[in-house]
């Protein structure tokens, strides 16, 4: 179990493709292709269009920005 934020982030990145079916580069392309520019808008887009949970949507958004 991750004990700090850096370990949690590393764990989520490691599990991203298994849990979502896409790797980080693919998700970044999707977010950048959406033309959504605000952080919360990107999160909401990923949640509503792709069914991601908040944690993964937020992580992808942070990495895309």
JOMO-V856628 format. One record per residue. RES is the residue in one letter. BURIAL is 1 if it has 24 or more other C-alpha atoms within 12 Angstrom, else 0. Layout:
((RES	BURIAL) (RES	BURIAL))
//
This chain:
((X	0) (X	0) (X	0) (X	0) (X	0) (X	0) (X	0) (X	0) (X	0) (X	0) (X	0) (X	1) (X	1) (X	0) (X	0) (X	1) (X	0) (X	0) (X	0) (X	1) (X	0) (X	0) (X	0) (X	1) (X	0) (X	0) (X	1) (X	1) (X	0) (X	1) (X	1) (X	1) (X	0) (X	0) (X	0) (X	0) (X	0) (X	0) (X	0) (X	0) (X	0) (X	1) (X	1) (X	1) (X	1) (X	1) (X	0) (X	0) (X	0) (X	0) (X	0) (X	1) (X	0) (X	0) (X	0) (X	1) (X	1) (X	1) (X	1) (X	1) (X	1) (X	1) (X	0) (X	1) (X	0))
//
